[in-house]
Amino acid sequence: FGRVLFITGAGTFFTDMALAIMGKYRGGPAKVAIVGSCLFGSISGSASANVAMTGIITIPLMKRIGYKPHIAGAVEAVASTGGLIMPPVMAATAFIMAEFLEIPYSKIALSAFIPALLYYLAVYVQVHLEAIKGGLRGLPPEELPHLGQVIKQGWIYIVPAGVLLWCIFVLFMSPEFSALYGVAAAALVASFRREIRRILWKEAFKILEDVGRGVLEVGIVCAVAGIVIGSLSLTGLGLSLSDLLVAVSGGNVMFLLGLAAAGAIVLGMGMPITATYIMLVVLVAPALIQLGIEPMAAHLFIMYFGAMSFLTPPVAIAAYVAASIAKSDPMRTGFAGVRLGIVAYIVPFVFALSPSLILIGSPGEILLTTTTAAMGVVVFSVAIEGFLFAPLGRLIRLCFGAGGILLIVPDLKSSLAGLVITLILLAAELRRRHAASHAATRVSAVSNSIDEAH
């Protein structure tokens, strides 16, 4: 399904759609990278391929309007890596997760939706503040595609994606049959467009070749993982390692989560996300579940940190690909990416301790946790960027950071404390902004008076 879409030009459609919607706003190309890479990556399933496909368009545009090269590369790397955790496809890892947990894939995709939105919310806020801080503008309207024209040209890509989502989330069909219906829908709508129909016929064998190669790659990974899983099960090493992790952590859930996060990032460096997940599910997930973590939360936790290995130095494959396009230092790009994607290192701890963030719990708990987490992500992003209406001092940044973390923590008292801190800081910054504006007005009035006197 993915190959059929992208070989017929869906990547260009996603980028044009993002340009038409976001390109005119302040820091537009960076926001285009966020939207376009999110759409592309959620189906492509490869962070580095996502960077290579969309980055050749978005990174030069970001540099052109004033973003520093390493920031431009970092934005694209972060946005592309987020595709691994954004439903509906999630790099095919969610399909394997459904098999391990023996629950419908649609339930996993829905559960992963809110944390993924929080991830992109943090990136968007930081990119927006960076644009304000640097006085950056959007692209000129004459350089942007018209939204109506983009949809008119690209509706052919919307229909198959809609069929796929309908089959998975409404009809609750299996992912493989849903994808087959999506392919059939793509072939059907392609018959209405001569150029697309010609591409499909011309590239049919290449599509089958790419699909066959992809199936072999996944098959080999799963086969080798199966040998590892079988060996660990027969020898009891998997259970021994889980018991060892629990013993090392001393039964402390937070310490065990920290060990699991570090292990997932290290083991995932340079490996496909699917292989990383399968390995971690055997070695680490049982220990998390043993200490009372909800099984779905445990599996999503290790998947998140496995995905973050694409962004975290020293390996940071996605950052290296982005740096090569941006012509920036790879390590500097990687660390800038970690800053932009910082929420991905925090939110998994939240849903591991409070599954309401992944839609497990009462409607009231889910609403409260989601609302406070979203507020906390925005506040924490302000602290990380060090800018609100004007540059923030170190102490104010620390206070904003503390307020953001307290809002994110899934506890009513902590959230109230974080809200109070945030409101106090916001009131102080508004007062400071008003005072600065009033002073500027007075200076301007005095200057005009002097000019009139002369």
C-alpha positions in Angstrom: 0.0 0.0 0.0 2.8 2.4 0.9 4.8 1.7 -2.2 1.7 2.2 -4.5 1.1 5.5 -2.8 4.6 6.9 -2.9 5.7 5.6 -6.3 2.7 7.5 -7.8 3.7 10.8 -6.0 2.0 10.8 -2.6 5.2 12.3 -1.0 5.0 15.3 -3.2 1.3 15.6 -2.4 1.9 15.5 1.3 4.6 18.2 1.0 2.4 20.4 -1.2 -0.5 20.0 1.2 1.7 21.1 4.1 3.0 24.0 2.1 -0.5 25.2 1.2 -1.7 25.0 4.8 1.3 26.2 6.8 3.8 27.8 4.4 2.4 31.4 4.8 2.8 31.5 8.6 5.8 32.7 10.6 8.6 30.1 10.2 6.4 28.4 7.6 8.9 25.9 6.1 9.6 24.5 9.5 5.9 23.9 10.1 5.7 22.4 6.7 8.4 20.0 7.7 6.4 19.0 10.8 3.1 18.5 9.0 4.6 16.9 5.9 7.0 14.6 7.6 4.3 13.5 10.1 1.9 12.6 7.2 4.7 10.9 5.2 6.4 9.1 8.1 3.2 7.7 9.5 2.9 5.6 6.4 6.5 5.2 5.2 7.8 3.7 8.5 11.4 4.8 8.1 12.8 7.9 9.8 15.9 8.1 7.5 13.9 7.6 4.3 11.4 10.2 5.5 14.2 12.7 6.0 15.7 12.0 2.6 12.4 12.3 0.8 10.9 15.4 2.5 14.1 17.0 3.8 15.4 17.8 0.3 12.4 20.2 0.0 11.9 21.5 3.6 15.5 22.0 4.8 16.6 24.4 2.0 13.4 26.3 2.5 14.1 26.6 6.2 17.6 27.8 5.6 16.4 30.3 3.1 14.1 32.2 5.5 16.7 32.3 8.2 16.8 29.1 10.2 20.4 28.0 11.1 21.5 24.9 9.2 21.7 22.7 12.3 18.2 23.8 13.5 16.8 23.2 10.0 18.2 19.7 10.0 17.1 19.0 13.5 13.5 20.0 12.8 13.3 17.6 9.8 15.0 14.8 11.8 12.6 15.2 14.7 9.5 15.5 12.5 10.6 12.4 10.5 11.4 10.3 13.6 7.9 11.2 15.0 6.5 9.2 12.0 7.6 6.0 13.8 5.2 6.7 16.7 2.4 8.4 14.8 -0.6 6.2 13.9 -1.9 4.7 11.7 1.1 2.6 10.5 3.8 3.3 13.2 6.6 1.6 11.1 4.6 -1.7 11.1 5.7 -2.2 14.8 2.2 -1.7 16.0 1.1 -4.7 13.9 3.6 -6.9 15.7 2.6 -5.4 19.0 -1.0 -6.4 18.4 0.2 -10.0 17.9 2.3 -10.0 21.1 -0.5 -8.4 23.2 -3.3 -10.3 21.4 -5.5 -7.3 21.0 -6.9 -5.5 17.9 -4.4 -3.3 16.1 -7.0 -0.4 16.1 -6.9 -0.3 19.8 -3.1 0.1 19.8 -3.3 2.9 17.2 -5.9 4.8 19.1 -3.9 4.5 22.4 -0.8 5.8 20.7 -2.5 8.8 19.2 -2.5 11.3 22.1 1.2 10.8 23.1 2.2 11.3 19.4 0.1 14.5 19.3 1.9 15.8 22.4 5.3 15.0 20.7 4.4 17.1 17.6 2.8 19.8 19.8 6.1 20.3 21.6 8.0 20.5 18.3 5.5 23.0 16.8 5.7 25.3 19.9 9.5 25.4 19.9 9.7 26.0 16.2 7.1 28.8 16.4 9.0 30.5 19.3 12.3 30.1 17.4 10.7 31.9 14.5 9.5 34.7 16.7 12.8 35.0 18.4 14.7 35.2 15.1 12.2 37.5 13.5 11.5 34.9 10.7 8.6 35.1 8.3 6.7 32.7 6.1 7.1 32.2 2.4 5.6 34.7 0.0 2.0 33.7 -1.1 3.1 33.7 -4.8 5.5 30.8 -4.1 2.9 28.6 -2.3 0.6 26.1 -4.0 -3.1 26.8 -3.8 -4.8 24.4 -1.4 -7.8 23.8 -3.7 -5.5 23.0 -6.6 -3.4 20.7 -4.5 -6.5 18.8 -3.3 -7.9 18.7 -6.9 -4.6 17.2 -8.1 -4.1 14.9 -5.1 -7.5 13.6 -4.1 -6.4 10.3 -5.6 -4.2 9.8 -2.6 -6.8 10.7 0.0 -9.3 8.0 -1.1 -7.1 4.9 -0.6 -5.9 6.3 2.8 -9.5 6.8 3.8 -10.4 3.3 2.8 -7.5 1.9 4.8 -8.5 3.9 8.0 -12.2 3.0 7.5 -11.4 -0.7 7.3 -9.1 -0.7 10.3 -11.0 1.6 12.7 -14.7 1.2 11.6 -14.9 -2.3 10.2 -12.2 -3.6 12.5 -10.6 -5.7 9.7 -7.1 -7.1 10.1 -4.3 -4.7 8.9 -3.3 -6.9 6.0 -6.8 -7.1 4.5 -7.3 -3.4 5.2 -4.1 -2.7 3.2 -5.3 -4.9 0.3 -8.6 -3.0 0.1 -6.5 0.2 0.2 -4.4 -1.0 -2.7 -7.6 -1.9 -4.6 -9.0 1.5 -4.0 -5.7 3.1 -5.2 -5.9 1.1 -8.4 -9.5 2.0 -8.9 -9.1 5.8 -8.5 -5.9 5.7 -10.6 -8.0 4.7 -13.6 -9.6 8.2 -13.5 -6.2 9.9 -14.0 -4.2 9.1 -17.1 -0.8 10.1 -15.8 -1.2 8.2 -12.6 -2.6 5.1 -14.5 0.5 5.3 -16.7 2.9 5.4 -13.7 1.2 2.4 -12.1 1.5 0.3 -15.3 5.0 1.4 -15.9 6.2 0.9 -12.4 4.1 -2.2 -11.5 7.1 -4.6 -11.5 9.2 -2.1 -9.5 6.4 -1.9 -6.9 6.3 -5.7 -6.6 10.1 -5.8 -6.4 10.2 -3.2 -3.7 7.5 -5.0 -1.8 9.2 -8.3 -2.1 12.5 -6.9 -0.8 10.7 -5.2 2.1 8.9 -8.5 3.0 12.2 -10.3 2.9 13.8 -7.7 5.1 11.0 -7.9 7.7 10.9 -11.7 7.3 14.6 -12.1 8.0 14.4 -9.8 11.0 11.4 -11.7 12.4 13.0 -15.0 11.7 16.2 -14.1 13.5 14.2 -12.5 16.3 12.2 -15.8 16.5 15.5 -17.8 17.0 16.5 -15.3 19.7 13.1 -15.5 21.4 13.1 -19.3 21.2 16.6 -19.5 22.6 15.8 -17.2 25.5 12.6 -19.1 26.3 14.2 -22.5 26.2 17.2 -21.5 28.3 15.2 -19.3 30.7 17.6 -16.4 30.0 14.8 -14.0 29.2 13.1 -14.5 32.6 16.6 -14.4 34.3 17.3 -11.0 32.7 13.9 -9.7 33.7 14.5 -10.8 37.3 18.0 -9.2 37.2 16.6 -5.9 36.0 14.0 -6.0 38.8 16.7 -6.9 41.4 19.0 -4.1 40.1 16.2 -1.6 40.3 15.4 -2.7 43.9 11.7 -2.8 43.0 11.7 0.9 42.2 9.5 1.5 39.2 11.0 4.8 38.2 14.6 3.4 38.3 13.5 0.4 36.3 11.9 2.7 33.7 15.1 4.7 33.5 17.1 1.5 32.9 14.7 0.3 30.3 14.8 3.7 28.5 18.6 3.8 28.4 18.7 0.1 27.3 16.2 0.7 24.5 18.1 3.7 23.1 21.5 1.9 23.2 20.2 -1.4 21.7 18.2 0.5 19.1 21.1 2.5 17.7 21.7 1.6 14.1 18.9 -1.1 14.0 15.5 -1.1 12.4 12.8 -0.1 14.8 10.9 -3.4 14.3 13.9 -5.5 15.2 14.6 -3.3 18.2 11.1 -3.6 19.5 11.0 -7.4 19.1 14.3 -7.7 21.1 13.2 -5.3 23.8 9.8 -7.0 24.2 11.6 -10.2 25.2 14.4 -8.7 27.2 12.8 -5.7 29.0 9.0 -5.7 28.8 8.5 -8.6 31.2 10.4 -6.8 33.9 8.2 -3.7 33.5 5.0 -5.8 33.6 6.3 -7.7 36.6 6.4 -4.4 38.6 2.8 -3.5 37.7 3.1 -1.5 34.5 0.1 -1.9 32.2 1.2 -4.3 29.3 0.3 -1.9 26.5 2.0 0.9 28.3 5.1 -1.2 28.8 5.2 -2.1 25.1 4.6 1.5 23.9 7.3 2.6 26.4 10.1 0.5 24.9 8.9 1.3 21.4 9.1 5.0 22.0 12.7 4.8 23.3 13.7 2.4 20.5 12.4 5.0 18.0 14.4 7.8 19.8 17.6 6.0 19.0 17.2 7.4 15.5 17.5 10.9 17.0 19.8 10.5 20.0 23.6 11.0 19.6 26.1 9.5 19.0 24.5 7.3 16.3 21.3 9.4 15.5 20.8 8.1 11.9 18.0 10.5 11.1 20.1 13.5 12.3 23.0 12.4 10.2 20.9 12.2 7.1 19.3 15.6 7.8 22.8 17.1 8.5 24.1 15.9 5.2 21.2 17.8 3.4 21.5 20.9 5.7 25.4 20.9 5.4 25.6 21.1 9.2 27.5 19.3 11.9 25.8 16.0 12.6 26.4 16.0 16.3 25.2 19.5 16.7 22.1 18.6 14.6 21.5 15.6 16.8 21.7 17.5 20.1 19.4 20.2 18.6 17.0 17.4 17.7 17.0 16.0 21.2 16.1 19.4 22.5 13.2 19.7 20.0 12.0 16.2 20.7 12.5 16.3 24.4 8.9 15.4 25.1 9.4 12.0 23.6 11.8 11.3 26.5 9.2 12.4 29.1 5.8 11.4 28.0 6.5 7.6 28.0 7.2 7.9 31.7 3.8 9.6 32.2 1.7 6.9 30.4 3.7 4.2 32.0 2.7 5.5 35.5 -0.7 6.7 34.4 -2.2 4.7 31.5 -5.1 7.3 31.1 -2.8 9.1 28.7 -3.1 6.1 26.4 -6.9 5.9 26.8 -6.9 3.4 29.7 -9.1 4.6 32.5 -12.3 6.5 33.1 -13.3 9.4 30.7 -12.8 11.9 33.4 -9.2 10.7 34.1 -8.4 10.6 30.4 -9.7 14.2 29.9 -7.9 15.6 32.9 -4.6 13.9 32.2 -4.6 14.8 28.5 -5.5 18.4 29.2 -2.9 19.0 31.9 -0.3 17.1 29.8 -0.9 19.3 26.8 -0.6 22.5 28.9 2.5 21.1 30.5 4.1 20.3 27.1 3.5 23.9 26.0 4.9 25.4 29.2 7.9 23.1 29.2 8.6 23.9 25.5 8.7 27.6 26.5 11.3 26.8 29.1 13.4 24.7 26.7 13.3 27.5 24.0 14.0 30.2 26.6 11.6 32.7 25.0 8.0 33.8 25.4 7.3 37.4 24.6 11.0 38.2 25.1 14.1 36.2 26.0 13.8 34.6 29.5 16.4 34.6 32.2 17.8 31.4 33.6 15.8 31.5 36.8 12.5 32.2 34.9 13.3 29.3 32.5 13.8 27.0 35.4 10.5 28.0 37.0 8.7 27.5 33.7 10.3 24.1 33.4 9.2 23.1 36.9 5.7 24.3 36.1 5.6 22.4 32.9 6.9 19.1 34.5 4.4 19.5 37.4 1.5 19.9 34.9 2.7 16.8 32.9 2.9 14.7 36.1 -0.3 12.6 36.3 -1.3 13.8 39.8 -4.0 16.3 40.6 -2.0 18.1 43.3 1.1 18.3 41.1 -1.0 19.6 38.2 -2.6 22.3 40.4 0.8 23.4 41.7 2.1 23.5 38.1 -0.9 25.6 37.0 -0.4 28.1 39.9 3.4 28.5 39.0 2.6 28.9 35.3 -0.1 31.5 35.9 2.1 33.6 38.2 5.0 33.5 35.7 2.7 34.3 32.8 1.2 37.3 34.7 4.8 38.5 35.4 5.8 38.2 31.8 2.7 40.0 30.6 3.4 42.8 33.1 7.0 43.0 31.8 5.8 43.1 28.2 3.3 45.8 29.0 6.0 47.9 30.8 8.4 47.5 27.9 5.7 48.5 25.4 4.7 51.5 27.5 8.4 52.6 27.7 8.8 52.2 24.0 5.7 54.3 23.4 7.1 57.1 25.7 10.5 57.0 24.0 8.7 57.3 20.6 6.6 60.2 21.9 9.6 62.1 23.2 11.5 61.5 19.9 8.5 62.9 17.9 8.4 66.0 20.2 12.1 66.7 19.6 11.6 66.3 15.9 8.7 68.7 15.9 10.7 71.2 18.0 13.6 71.1 15.5 
